[in-house]
Amino acid sequence: MKDVTPLTDGWTLRHDQARLPAVVPGCVHTDLHAAGIIPDPYLGLNEAELDWVGRRSWTYFTDLAHDNDHERSDLVFDGLDTAATITLDGRGLGSTRNMHRSYRFDVTGAAGLLEVSFDSAYDEAESVRALTGDRPNVYPEPSQYIRKMACNFGWDWGPTLVTAGIWRPVRLEHWSTARIASVRPLVTVEGGAGRVEVRLLAERTSGGQGRRLVAAASVKGVRTEVAFEDDEAVLMLEVEDPRLWWPRGYGEQHLYRLEVELRDENGVLDSWESKIGFRTLELDRSADEHGSGFTLVVNGERIFARGVNWIPDDAFPARITAERYRTRLQQAADANIDLIRVWGGGIYEDDAFYGVCDELGLMVWQDFLFACSAYPEEQPLRGEVEAEARDNVVRLMPHPSLVLWNGNNENLWGFRDWGWEPELAGDSWGEGYYLGLLPRLVAELDPTRPYAAGSPWSGSWDHHPNDPAHGTFHSWEVWNRQDYSEYRSSVPRFVAEFGWQAPPAMATIRRALPGEELAPDSPGMLHHQKAEDGNGKLNRGVARHFDLPENDFDRWHYLTQVVQARAVAAGIEHWRSHWPVCAGTVVWQLNDCWPVSSWAAIDGDGRLKPLYHELRRVYADRLMTLQPGDEGLVLAVINQSATEWRTSVTLRRLEADGSIVHRGVHEVTVGGRSVLRFPVPGELVPAEQSAKEFLVADADGLRALHFPVRDKDFAYPRPDYDVTVEEVAGKRDTVDVVVSAHTLLRDLLLQADRLDPRAAVDQGLRTLLPGEQARFRVTGCSSVDAKRARSALFCSDTR
């Protein structure tokens, strides 16, 4: 049987003449910081001082000794970042130039000093650029010339921290006769029966040549075995009436353990196992009167995807533990999210990420790693791209949560709209990957899943790549140039990116900018704002609805977070109300990789922004929304649950002081997975441009609001409310902050981290009518009285 020895201890990083302790898996930045050589790159302006780290070479070394009785010993790296040369006892083992691949070197009988020397990623990228020539890029850094996490070179939400290191596990594998080289389980369901076609490749030692090898596989009590032919084996497993794997909200996530063995006449030589799930999967791109769709269909059920985009959860991804993945993905599930898009400028995530998605029913849309750049298709990149794709398709295909392979992020759009075509002058730019190589590899290796050439993409060059009527659409004109109300101007078939910025939580800002006198344009705030004209867009977004506060950072911070939550909610409510024409929204973005002003719902310290709580509301199975438009004011009642929804909707046209102008009750019935839209009766619609009237719709604890004018034009009464604090019996460091409204309180927010950096609150923005009460449960803090609680409360009265 194969023996495995992890190589995690005893590593050293050479820094000039110093020898520093090194953590493996890890990277040079974290090792230098642990040794006190560099400051924390995430704090203050420190990032700007650390450019030198990415521009020099680094060497990791350890003593390698092994004594075993096996015929073969392999040194296996799951990830090297990026351009590395590996030597053992002075003998070259090989070199690498791809962060996204695994590597295996024969070290049979060898021992001594193991060195892994990394060239500067900049030097490697420039050497490739010299071979291929220049290509256009949204950012000035050379990310498209090296197969490395592109956002290491900086993004409009990320720092420029160009890493090097042994970023994934390394180990010795000792084996004899043969080992399992790869396993590809093709899992399908037909006629109620599950089928697993297991395709195996074996590698032999010289002593194993000619030996009879047998492969065995089992799942759910069904077992079969077959002899290898030419080091390949195909096993077929039929499972009667398997329980299906469903996305969250549609059914249970049933998983089965698939076990595979490689044997000879003496017994088991190697084994492999993974959890799998049975489900059918389609991507409906058929044409209709609205254009051509993009609808995920799982087990025959058409799905409106409630999605978020995922970026690496840390600029130093070796620090992302299995526990951290589980925390972040559980937060996604708790916010009623059912799809995670792994964005193409990051990494293929660790197996732990996809395992948690399997368990939670989070569908995974996986980009191949190309983003916002023209990519050369010449060698040495082309060979690396193919090897990387093969490696990761085979690694990830067992996971039932994986529902889509996607060729790239925004590169097809960039070619058409961003001035690339004339600049390229006929040079390759990646089209051959997205429309040729990658779909061929997916069809060869993983034909059970659909492939899309890119996002956005309209299905062919017959339409503009970002045509909202065809395929996937990225909506960025709104954040960049327009008010969020413009989301309502169209109904795309699938919105794969849209979003709005806000700063992180106050406690995150204060930790990241220690001692700084905070202002929107203070040095640290501007440094932790990476978007082009990011603060200008934030301020214009606020100013369209509120009087922009001067010299009041707390107010500015609150209003930017309110506008972020409102903007994203406006888009989702509108697009969900047009199901099934629109079949999904994927918010940019769920998470951050460091403390920064960004589009994220969860900030770089893991704190929840108001946007997170708003996502939980607008992605719930049941939602009501009031939608103004050309057809007048419409109430949309959205039911994404499987069961019929019968309810009474109470509509109240109110004055600003809470008095009722008109009231109506409507009995509605909405079928499962459907939407009911009906015009609001004229007597209930607030007068156009009224500064004193608004409309409230209530049903089953849900509320929708419509104000006919902007906040700064509305006659809000001066806020009047009482605050009490109640201890929660049996729960340590937990209190309820109870707010009793005497006037209209719009977008009431309790920022719990202002009470204690450890504190969290169970809800976000609330609008209360006179006489109503809200109960905010705060965990992680003690000694909170009414005065302190009031200091952490905000609402959107503009005076």
C-alpha positions in Angstrom: 0.0 0.0 0.0 1.2 3.5 -0.8 2.8 5.4 2.1 2.5 9.2 2.4 4.7 11.5 4.4 3.7 15.2 4.7 6.6 17.7 4.4 5.2 20.5 6.4 7.9 21.0 9.1 11.5 22.1 9.0 11.5 24.5 6.2 13.7 27.6 6.1 13.5 30.8 3.9 16.7 32.4 2.8 16.6 36.2 3.1 19.9 37.7 2.1 22.3 36.2 4.7 19.5 35.4 7.2 17.8 32.1 7.6 14.1 32.6 8.6 11.6 30.0 9.8 9.2 29.2 7.1 5.6 27.9 7.2 4.6 25.4 4.5 2.0 25.8 3.0 2.6 29.6 3.0 4.3 32.4 1.2 7.2 34.7 1.5 5.1 37.7 2.7 3.7 35.8 5.7 7.1 34.4 6.6 8.8 37.8 6.4 6.0 39.3 8.5 6.3 36.6 11.1 10.0 37.2 11.3 9.5 40.9 11.8 11.2 41.8 8.5 8.1 43.5 7.0 5.1 45.1 8.6 1.6 43.8 8.2 0.8 44.6 4.5 -2.8 45.1 5.3 -2.4 48.0 7.7 -2.1 51.7 6.9 0.0 52.4 3.9 2.3 49.4 4.4 1.4 47.8 1.1 3.1 50.6 -0.8 6.5 49.8 0.9 6.5 46.1 -0.1 6.8 46.2 -3.9 10.4 44.9 -3.5 9.2 41.6 -2.2 7.6 40.5 -5.5 10.6 41.7 -7.5 13.3 39.5 -6.2 14.0 35.8 -6.0 13.5 33.6 -2.9 14.6 30.2 -1.8 13.0 27.7 0.5 15.0 24.7 1.7 14.8 21.7 4.1 16.6 18.4 4.6 15.0 15.5 2.9 15.6 12.0 4.2 13.5 8.9 3.7 14.0 5.3 4.3 11.4 2.9 2.9 11.0 -0.5 1.2 9.0 0.8 -1.8 10.2 0.8 -5.4 9.4 4.4 -6.1 9.4 7.7 -4.1 7.8 10.8 -5.5 8.0 14.4 -4.3 4.6 15.9 -4.8 3.8 19.6 -4.7 0.1 20.5 -4.8 0.9 24.1 -5.6 4.1 26.2 -6.3 3.8 29.9 -6.6 5.0 30.3 -9.4 8.3 30.2 -11.4 10.4 27.7 -9.4 13.4 25.5 -9.8 13.6 22.4 -7.6 16.9 20.7 -6.7 17.7 17.8 -4.3 21.3 17.3 -3.1 22.5 19.6 -5.9 20.6 17.6 -8.6 18.0 19.4 -10.6 14.5 17.8 -10.4 12.7 20.2 -12.6 11.2 23.6 -12.9 7.6 25.1 -12.8 5.8 28.1 -14.2 2.2 27.7 -13.1 0.6 28.3 -9.7 -2.5 26.4 -10.6 -1.0 23.0 -11.2 0.3 20.2 -9.1 3.8 18.7 -9.7 5.4 15.3 -9.2 9.1 14.5 -9.2 10.8 11.1 -8.9 13.2 11.2 -5.9 13.7 7.4 -5.5 16.7 6.7 -3.4 17.7 10.4 -3.2 18.2 12.4 0.0 19.9 15.6 1.1 19.2 19.3 0.8 15.9 20.1 -0.9 15.8 23.6 -2.4 12.8 25.3 -4.0 14.1 28.5 -5.6 11.5 31.0 -6.9 12.3 33.6 -9.6 10.5 36.9 -9.4 7.0 36.6 -10.9 7.7 39.9 -12.6 10.9 38.5 -14.2 9.1 35.4 -15.4 6.2 37.5 -16.8 8.5 39.8 -18.7 10.5 36.9 -20.2 7.2 35.6 -21.6 6.1 39.0 -22.8 9.4 39.2 -24.7 8.5 36.0 -26.5 4.9 36.7 -27.2 4.7 40.5 -27.5 2.4 43.0 -25.7 -1.2 42.4 -25.1 -3.8 44.9 -23.7 -4.8 44.7 -20.1 -7.2 46.6 -17.9 -4.5 47.0 -15.3 -0.8 48.0 -15.8 0.7 44.8 -14.3 1.8 41.8 -16.4 -0.7 39.3 -15.0 -1.6 37.7 -18.4 2.0 36.5 -19.1 2.2 34.1 -16.1 -0.2 31.4 -14.9 -0.6 32.9 -11.4 -3.4 34.4 -9.4 -4.0 37.5 -11.4 -5.3 39.6 -8.5 -1.9 39.2 -6.8 -0.9 42.0 -9.2 -3.6 44.3 -7.8 -7.3 44.8 -8.7 -9.9 47.4 -8.1 -10.5 45.9 -4.7 -7.2 44.2 -4.0 -3.7 45.0 -3.0 -0.6 44.6 -5.2 1.2 41.9 -3.2 3.1 39.6 -5.6 3.7 36.4 -3.7 6.1 33.5 -4.0 6.1 30.3 -2.0 5.0 26.7 -1.5 1.4 27.7 -1.2 -0.2 24.2 -1.1 0.8 21.0 0.7 3.9 19.1 -0.2 4.6 15.4 0.6 6.5 12.3 -0.2 4.6 9.4 -1.7 6.3 5.9 -1.6 4.8 3.2 -3.7 5.5 -0.1 -5.5 4.3 -1.8 -8.6 1.6 0.8 -9.5 -0.3 3.8 -8.3 -3.6 5.5 -9.2 -2.6 8.4 -11.5 -6.1 9.9 -12.0 -9.8 9.1 -11.3 -12.6 10.6 -13.4 -16.1 9.7 -12.1 -18.8 10.6 -14.6 -22.0 10.7 -12.6 -25.4 10.8 -14.4 -29.0 9.9 -13.7 -31.3 8.4 -16.3 -34.8 6.9 -15.8 -34.5 7.1 -12.0 -31.3 5.1 -11.9 -27.9 6.5 -11.0 -24.8 5.7 -13.1 -21.2 6.2 -12.2 -18.7 5.7 -15.0 -15.3 5.6 -13.3 -12.3 6.1 -15.6 -8.9 5.3 -14.1 -5.3 5.8 -15.2 -2.5 3.9 -13.5 1.3 4.6 -13.4 3.7 1.6 -13.0 7.2 1.2 -11.7 9.7 -0.6 -13.9 9.1 -3.6 -11.7 5.4 -3.4 -12.2 5.5 -3.7 -16.0 3.5 -6.6 -17.2 1.9 -7.3 -13.8 -1.9 -7.9 -13.8 -3.7 -4.9 -12.2 -7.3 -4.8 -11.1 -9.4 -1.8 -10.4 -12.4 -1.9 -8.0 -15.0 0.7 -7.2 -18.0 0.8 -4.9 -20.8 3.2 -4.1 -24.0 2.6 -2.0 -23.3 -1.1 -1.6 -22.8 -1.6 -5.3 -19.3 -2.9 -6.2 -17.6 -3.9 -9.4 -14.0 -4.6 -10.6 -12.2 -4.9 -13.9 -8.7 -5.6 -15.1 -6.6 -2.7 -16.4 -5.7 -2.6 -20.1 -2.8 -0.5 -21.2 -2.9 1.2 -17.7 -6.5 2.3 -18.2 -9.7 1.0 -16.6 -13.4 1.8 -16.9 -15.8 0.7 -14.2 -19.6 1.0 -14.5 -21.7 1.2 -11.3 -25.5 1.2 -11.5 -27.4 2.5 -8.4 -31.1 2.0 -8.3 -33.3 4.9 -7.1 -30.5 7.0 -5.6 -31.5 10.0 -3.5 -30.7 13.1 -5.5 -28.5 16.0 -4.7 -30.4 19.3 -4.9 -29.4 22.9 -4.6 -30.3 24.5 -1.3 -34.0 25.4 -1.2 -35.0 22.7 -3.7 -34.3 19.5 -1.7 -31.7 17.6 0.3 -28.0 17.3 -0.5 -27.6 13.6 -0.6 -24.0 12.5 -0.9 -22.5 9.0 -1.4 -19.0 7.8 -0.8 -17.3 6.5 -4.0 -14.3 4.3 -3.1 -11.8 3.1 -5.7 -8.9 0.6 -5.3 -6.0 -0.5 -7.3 -4.8 -4.1 -6.6 -2.5 -6.8 -7.8 -2.4 -10.4 -6.8 -0.8 -9.4 -3.5 -3.5 -6.9 -2.4 -4.3 -3.2 -2.4 -1.6 -1.0 -3.9 -3.4 2.4 -3.8 -6.9 3.8 -3.1 -8.9 6.9 -3.7 -12.2 8.1 -2.4 -14.6 11.1 -2.8 -18.2 12.0 -2.0 -20.4 12.3 -5.1 -24.0 13.2 -5.7 -26.6 12.1 -8.3 -28.4 14.9 -10.2 -29.2 15.9 -13.7 -27.9 19.1 -15.0 -28.7 21.3 -18.1 -28.1 24.8 -19.2 -31.1 26.0 -21.2 -29.9 28.5 -23.8 -32.9 28.3 -26.1 -34.3 31.2 -28.0 -37.6 32.8 -27.4 -39.5 36.1 -28.0 -37.2 37.8 -25.5 -33.9 36.7 -27.0 -31.9 33.6 -25.9 -31.9 32.4 -22.3 -29.4 31.2 -19.7 -31.3 29.1 -17.2 -29.8 26.4 -15.0 -32.0 23.2 -14.8 -31.2 20.8 -12.0 -33.1 17.5 -11.8 -35.6 18.9 -14.3 -36.3 22.0 -12.1 -35.7 25.4 -13.7 -33.9 27.6 -11.2 -33.6 31.4 -10.6 -30.0 31.5 -9.4 -29.5 33.6 -6.3 -25.8 34.1 -6.6 -22.7 35.9 -5.5 -19.2 36.2 -7.0 -16.4 34.8 -4.9 -12.8 36.2 -4.9 -9.9 34.6 -2.9 -10.8 35.2 0.7 -7.2 36.3 1.5 -4.5 37.9 -0.7 -2.4 35.2 0.8 -4.6 32.2 0.0 -2.4 29.7 1.9 -3.9 31.2 5.1 -7.4 30.2 4.1 -8.2 27.2 6.3 -11.0 24.6 5.9 -12.7 26.2 8.9 -12.6 29.6 7.2 -14.1 28.3 4.0 -16.9 26.7 6.1 -17.6 29.9 7.9 -17.8 32.0 4.8 -19.9 29.6 2.8 -22.2 29.0 5.7 -22.7 32.8 5.8 -23.6 32.6 2.1 -26.2 29.8 2.7 -27.6 31.7 5.7 -28.2 34.7 3.3 -30.3 32.4 1.1 -27.6 32.3 -1.6 -27.6 29.2 -3.7 -24.9 29.9 -6.3 -21.2 30.8 -5.9 -19.3 32.0 -8.9 -15.6 31.4 -8.5 -14.2 34.4 -10.4 -11.5 34.0 -13.1 -8.9 36.3 -11.6 -8.4 34.2 -8.5 -7.6 30.5 -8.0 -9.2 27.1 -8.3 -10.1 26.8 -4.7 -9.1 24.1 -2.3 -11.1 20.8 -2.2 -12.4 21.9 1.1 -14.3 24.8 -0.5 -16.1 22.5 -3.0 -16.8 19.9 -0.3 -18.6 22.5 1.8 -20.6 23.6 -1.2 -21.6 20.0 -1.8 -22.9 19.8 1.8 -24.7 23.1 1.8 -26.3 22.8 -1.6 -24.4 25.8 -3.0 -24.1 25.5 -6.8 -20.6 26.4 -8.0 -20.0 28.2 -11.3 -16.3 27.8 -11.9 -14.4 30.2 -14.1 -11.2 29.1 -15.9 -8.6 31.5 -14.7 -8.6 34.3 -17.2 -9.8 37.9 -16.4 -9.9 41.3 -17.9 -6.9 40.8 -20.2 -5.8 39.7 -23.6 -3.9 36.4 -23.2 -1.2 35.2 -25.6 -2.0 31.7 -27.0 1.6 31.0 -28.0 4.0 28.7 -26.0 5.0 28.5 -23.3 1.5 29.6 -22.1 -0.6 27.4 -24.3 0.9 24.2 -22.9 0.5 25.5 -19.4 -3.1 26.4 -19.9 -4.0 23.0 -21.2 -2.1 21.2 -18.4 -3.7 23.4 -15.8 -7.2 22.9 -17.2 -6.7 19.1 -17.3 -5.4 19.1 -13.8 -8.3 21.1 -12.3 -11.2 19.6 -14.3 -10.2 16.1 -13.2 -9.7 17.3 -9.6 -13.0 19.1 -9.3 -15.4 17.0 -11.3 -16.4 14.6 -8.5 -18.2 17.5 -6.8 -22.0 17.6 -7.4 -22.1 21.3 -6.5 -20.1 22.2 -9.6 -22.7 23.1 -12.2 -20.9 25.2 -14.8 -17.4 25.6 -16.4 -16.9 29.2 -17.7 -14.1 30.2 -20.1 -13.2 33.6 -18.8 -14.2 36.8 -17.2 -15.0 39.8 -19.5 -12.3 39.0 -22.1 -14.7 38.5 -25.0 -16.5 41.7 -24.0 -13.1 43.5 -23.7 -12.1 42.4 -27.2 -15.2 44.0 -28.7 -15.7 47.1 -26.5 -12.4 48.1 -24.8 -10.3 49.0 -27.9 -8.3 45.7 -27.9 -9.0 44.7 -31.5 -7.1 47.4 -33.3 -4.3 47.3 -30.7 -3.9 43.5 -31.2 -3.5 43.9 -34.9 -4.2 40.2 -35.5 -2.3 38.8 -32.5 -3.8 36.0 -30.4 -5.7 37.2 -27.4 -7.4 34.1 -25.9 -10.3 33.4 -28.2 -8.7 30.1 -29.1 -8.8 29.1 -25.5 -12.4 30.1 -24.8 -14.0 28.9 -28.1 -11.6 26.1 -28.9 -9.3 24.5 -26.4 -11.4 24.7 -23.2 -14.7 23.5 -24.6 -12.8 20.6 -26.2 -11.2 19.7 -22.9 -14.5 19.9 -21.0 -16.2 17.7 -23.6 -13.3 15.2 -23.3 -12.9 15.1 -19.6 -16.2 16.1 -18.0 -19.1 15.9 -20.6 -21.6 15.8 -17.7 -21.4 19.5 -17.3 -22.2 22.5 -19.5 -19.5 25.0 -20.6 -19.9 28.7 -21.3 -17.3 30.5 -23.3 -17.2 33.5 -21.0 -19.1 36.0 -18.9 -20.6 38.1 -20.3 -21.2 36.2 -23.5 -24.2 36.1 -25.8 -23.6 32.7 -27.2 -22.0 33.7 -30.5 -20.4 36.7 -32.2 -23.9 37.2 -33.9 -24.7 39.4 -30.9 -22.8 41.9 -28.8 -21.0 39.9 -26.0 -22.8 41.9 -23.4 -26.2 42.0 -24.9 -28.8 41.8 -22.1 -31.2 39.9 -24.3 -28.8 37.0 -24.9 -26.9 34.8 -22.4 -25.1 36.4 -19.5 -24.8 40.2 -18.8 -22.6 42.3 -16.6 -24.3 45.5 -15.4 -21.6 48.1 -14.7 -22.9 51.3 -16.2 -25.1 51.8 -13.1 -22.3 51.9 -10.6 -19.9 53.7 -12.9 -22.2 56.4 -14.3 -25.8 56.0 -13.3 -28.2 55.9 -10.3 -29.2 52.5 -9.1 -32.8 53.2 -10.2 -31.5 52.5 -13.8 -31.3 48.8 -12.9 -35.1 48.8 -13.6 -34.6 49.9 -17.3 -34.0 46.4 -18.6 -34.6 42.8 -18.0 -31.4 40.8 -18.9 -31.6 37.1 -19.3 -29.0 36.4 -16.5 -27.1 39.1 -14.6 -23.7 37.5 -13.9 -22.2 40.7 -12.4 -23.5 43.9 -10.8 -22.8 45.7 -7.6 -22.2 48.8 -5.6 -19.4 49.8 -3.3 -19.3 50.7 0.4 -16.5 50.9 3.0 -16.0 48.1 5.5 -17.4 48.1 9.0 -16.1 50.8 11.3 -14.1 48.3 13.5 -12.4 47.0 10.4 -11.4 50.5 9.3 -10.0 51.3 12.8 -8.0 48.1 12.9 -6.6 48.7 9.4 -5.9 52.4 9.9 -4.6 52.6 13.5 -4.4 56.2 14.8 -5.6 57.8 11.6 -8.1 60.7 11.8 -10.7 59.3 9.6 -12.3 61.1 6.7 -13.5 59.8 3.3 -10.3 61.2 1.7 -7.8 60.6 4.6 -4.6 58.9 3.4 -5.4 55.4 4.6 -9.0 55.5 3.4 -7.8 56.5 -0.1 -5.1 53.8 -0.1 -7.7 51.2 0.9 -9.9 52.4 -2.0 -8.6 50.7 -5.2 -11.3 51.5 -7.7 -10.8 54.2 -10.3 -12.5 57.3 -8.9 -14.0 55.0 -6.3 -14.7 57.7 -3.7 -16.1 60.0 -6.4 -18.6 57.2 -7.4 -19.5 56.6 -3.8 -20.1 60.3 -3.2 -22.2 60.8 -6.3 -24.2 57.7 -5.4 -25.0 59.2 -2.0 -25.6 62.7 -3.3 -28.3 61.5 -5.7 -30.4 60.6 -2.7 -29.1 62.4 0.4 -27.4 65.7 1.2 -23.7 64.7 1.2 -22.4 65.2 4.8 -19.4 67.5 5.3 -16.9 66.7 8.0 -19.0 63.9 9.4 -17.3 60.6 8.7 -19.7 58.6 10.7 -22.7 59.9 8.7 -20.8 59.4 5.4 -19.9 55.9 6.4 -23.6 55.0 7.3 -25.0 56.6 4.1 -22.6 54.8 1.8 -23.6 51.5 3.4 -27.3 52.3 3.0 -26.9 53.2 -0.7 -24.9 50.0 -1.3 -27.7 47.9 0.3 -30.5 49.8 -1.5 -28.7 49.6 -4.9 -28.2 45.9 -4.9 -31.7 45.3 -3.5 -33.2 47.5 -6.3 -31.5 45.3 -9.0 -32.4 42.0 -7.4 -36.0 42.9 -6.7 -36.6 44.1 -10.2 -34.9 41.2 -11.9 -36.5 38.6 -9.7 -39.9 40.1 -10.4 -39.4 39.2 -14.1 -38.7 35.5 -13.7 -38.6 33.4 -15.9 -37.3 35.9 -18.4 -34.5 36.7 -16.1 -33.1 33.5 -14.6 -30.5 34.7 -12.1 -28.5 37.4 -10.5 -24.9 37.1 -9.3 -23.9 39.9 -7.0 -20.4 41.3 -7.2 -19.2 40.3 -4.6 -19.6 38.2 -1.4 -16.2 38.6 0.2 -13.0 40.6 0.5 -9.4 39.6 0.6 -8.2 42.4 2.9 -9.7 45.5 4.6 -10.9 47.7 1.7 -13.8 49.8 0.4 -15.4 47.4 -2.1 -18.5 45.8 -3.4 -18.4 43.0 -0.8 -21.2 42.0 1.5 -18.7 40.6 4.0 -15.6 42.8 4.7 -12.0 41.8 4.9 -12.2 41.1 8.6 -15.2 38.9 8.1 -17.7 41.5 9.4 -21.1 41.7 7.8 -22.1 44.9 6.0 -25.7 45.9 5.8 -25.7 44.6 2.3 -25.3 41.0 3.7 -28.5 41.3 5.7 -30.3 42.8 2.6 -29.2 39.9 0.5 -30.8 37.6 3.1 -34.0 39.5 2.6 -34.1 39.9 -1.2 -32.9 36.3 -1.8 -35.5 34.7 0.5 -37.9 32.3 -1.1 -40.7 34.7 -0.6 -40.4 38.4 -1.4 -42.6 41.4 -2.1 -41.5 44.4 -4.0 -43.1 47.6 -5.3 -41.8 48.3 -8.7 -42.3 51.7 -10.5 -42.2 51.6 -14.3 -43.8 52.4 -17.6 -46.8 50.4 -16.6 -47.3 52.4 -13.4 -46.6 51.1 -9.9 -46.7 47.3 -9.7 -46.7 45.0 -6.7 -44.7 41.9 -7.4 -45.2 38.9 -5.1 -42.4 36.4 -5.6 -42.6 32.8 -4.5 -39.5 30.7 -5.1 -40.6 28.0 -2.7 -42.1 24.8 -4.0 -45.5 25.3 -2.4 -48.3 27.7 -3.2 -48.4 30.9 -1.3 -51.8 32.3 -0.3 -51.7 35.5 1.7 -53.4 38.8 2.4 -51.4 41.9 1.3 -52.2 45.0 3.2 -51.4 48.2 1.2 -51.3 51.5 3.1 -50.8 54.9 1.5 -49.4 57.0 4.4 -48.4 60.5 5.3 -44.9 61.2 6.6 -46.3 61.4 10.1 -47.8 57.9 9.8 -51.4 58.8 9.3 -53.3 56.6 6.8 -54.6 58.3 3.5 -56.0 55.1 2.1 -55.9 51.4 2.9 -56.6 48.2 0.9 -56.3 44.5 1.4 -55.7 42.1 -1.5 -56.0 38.3 -1.4 -53.3 36.8 -3.5 -52.3 33.3 -4.5 -48.9 32.6 -6.0 -47.9 29.2 -7.3 -44.7 27.6 -6.4 -41.6 28.9 -8.3 -43.6 31.7 -9.8 -44.2 35.4 -9.7 -47.5 37.4 -9.5 -47.4 41.0 -10.7 -50.4 43.3 -10.4 -50.9 47.1 -10.7 -51.4 49.0 -7.4 -54.9 50.5 -7.4 -54.8 54.2 -8.3 -56.2 55.4 -4.9 -53.3 53.7 -3.1 -50.5 55.2 -5.3 -48.8 58.2 -3.6 -49.1 61.4 -5.6 -46.3 61.8 -8.1 -43.3 63.7 -6.6 -45.1 63.9 -3.3 -42.7 64.8 -0.5 -45.2 63.7 2.2 -46.7 60.4 1.1 -45.3 56.9 0.7 -46.7 53.4 0.2 -46.3 50.3 2.5 -47.2 46.7 1.6 -47.2 44.1 4.3 -47.9 40.4 4.2 -46.7 37.5 6.4 -44.1 39.6 8.1 -42.7 40.9 4.8 -42.7 44.5 3.9 -42.2 46.5 0.7 -41.9 50.3 0.5 -42.3 52.9 -2.2 -41.3 56.6 -1.8 -42.0 58.7 -4.8 -39.1 61.1 -4.2 -35.5 61.0 -3.1 -34.7 61.0 0.6 -33.4 64.5 0.6 -36.7 65.7 -0.9 -38.9 63.8 1.5 -40.4 65.6 4.5 -39.1 63.2 7.2 -40.2 64.0 10.7 -37.4 64.5 13.2 -36.6 61.0 14.4 -38.1 60.2 17.8 -37.6 56.8 19.4 -36.8 55.1 22.7 -34.0 52.6 23.3 -34.0 49.9 25.9 -31.5 47.1 26.5 -32.5 43.7 27.7 -30.2 40.9 28.8 -30.9 37.5 27.2 -31.3 34.8 29.7 -28.8 32.0 29.5 -26.6 33.7 26.8 -23.4 35.3 27.9 -22.4 38.6 26.3 -25.7 38.8 24.5 -28.3 41.6 24.7 -31.4 42.7 22.9 -31.4 46.4 21.9 -35.1 47.3 21.5 -36.0 50.4 19.5 -39.6 51.8 19.9 -40.5 54.3 17.1 -42.6 57.4 17.7 -42.0 58.7 14.2 -41.1 57.2 10.8 -37.6 55.7 11.0 -36.3 54.8 7.6 -33.3 52.5 7.3 -32.6 52.2 11.0 -29.2 50.5 11.5 -27.4 49.3 14.6 -23.7 49.1 13.9 -22.8 46.6 16.6 -19.0 46.8 16.0 -19.1 50.4 17.3 -20.0 48.9 20.7 -17.3 46.3 20.7 -15.0 45.1 17.8 -16.1 41.5 18.6 -19.8 42.3 18.5 -22.3 41.3 15.8 -26.0 42.0 15.2 -28.6 39.7 13.7 -30.1 42.1 11.2 -29.4 45.1 9.1 -31.6 48.0 7.8 -35.1 48.3 9.3 -37.8 50.8 8.5 -40.3 51.4 11.4 -43.6 53.2 11.3 -44.8 55.2 14.3 -45.7 52.8 17.1 -43.6 49.9 15.7 -40.7 48.2 17.5 -37.5 46.5 16.4 -35.5 44.1 18.4 -31.8 43.8 17.5 -29.9 40.9 19.1 -26.3 41.8 19.7 -23.8 39.1 20.5 -20.1 39.4 21.6 -20.3 42.4 23.9 -21.3 43.2 27.5 -22.0 46.2 29.6 -24.3 47.8 27.0 -26.7 50.4 28.3 -29.3 52.4 26.4 -27.0 55.4 26.0 -24.2 53.3 24.4 -26.7 51.5 22.2 -28.2 54.8 21.0 -24.7 55.9 20.0 -24.5 53.0 17.5 -27.9 53.6 15.9 -28.4 55.5 12.7 -31.3 56.3 10.4 -31.7 58.1 7.1 -33.4 61.4 8.2 -31.3 63.9 6.3 -31.3 66.8 8.7 
